[in-house]
Amino acid sequence: MLVVSTASVILTYGQGFLNLNFESANNLPGNPGQYGVLVSTADALPNWSAYDGEADLSEIYYVSNSPISGSSSSVELESGSLALNGNTFSAALYSDGSISQTGTVPDNSESLEFEAEGPVPGGSLELEGLQVTLGGQSLSFSTISEDPDYTVYGANIQADMDGQEEALTFINSEDGAGVLIDDIQFSPSVAPEPGEMTLIGLGAVLLYISKRRKQSGAGNEDG
């Protein structure tokens, strides 16, 4: 039986994975300004490694109000108006930018969920260039819910990964477009496929219509 992930489902940040909400940044300048400043990756994204293609990034830009064009790093730490969901920080991936860390997959995990927006800032939520892998295996993700400022995506993971040490990687292969990532979480619920989401929505509509008809019929009988 499909278990639908909702806001009521208890989600847990990954045991063995750290800073999945990117809120652990430290030793940052008080105000990075519109065009940002270079900071060490270890300070901006603790527990994560950042890459431009295959090149390991020891420094990335920390930006608060607008993404940098031209001279930016392929991975950025965004704050202020650029961060998703009112959080202090979000990670931004530009062309060939990726972040990765290795940790233990929590027991009973059935899916991986995360918030994303792209391209940066605002606008389209199409993420054709975003790739997510766990243990070297590509995860096929689909929309779980939508907010005016971001979309929550979910991807099912293999049961035999529970308790295993695996590498979690987010890669943006889209040329030129940026993707904001935030609130990565492991969930004990299966992420619904796109077709299943459509059926769930249709079922909710039919249930609402049925209730309205019953209420209308009861009203007519009372009259």
Summary of the structure (lengths in Angstrom):
residues: 223
radius of gyration: 20.1
end to end distance: 43.0
largest distance: 75.5
contacts: 712
relative contact order: 0.19
helix: 19%
strand: 35%
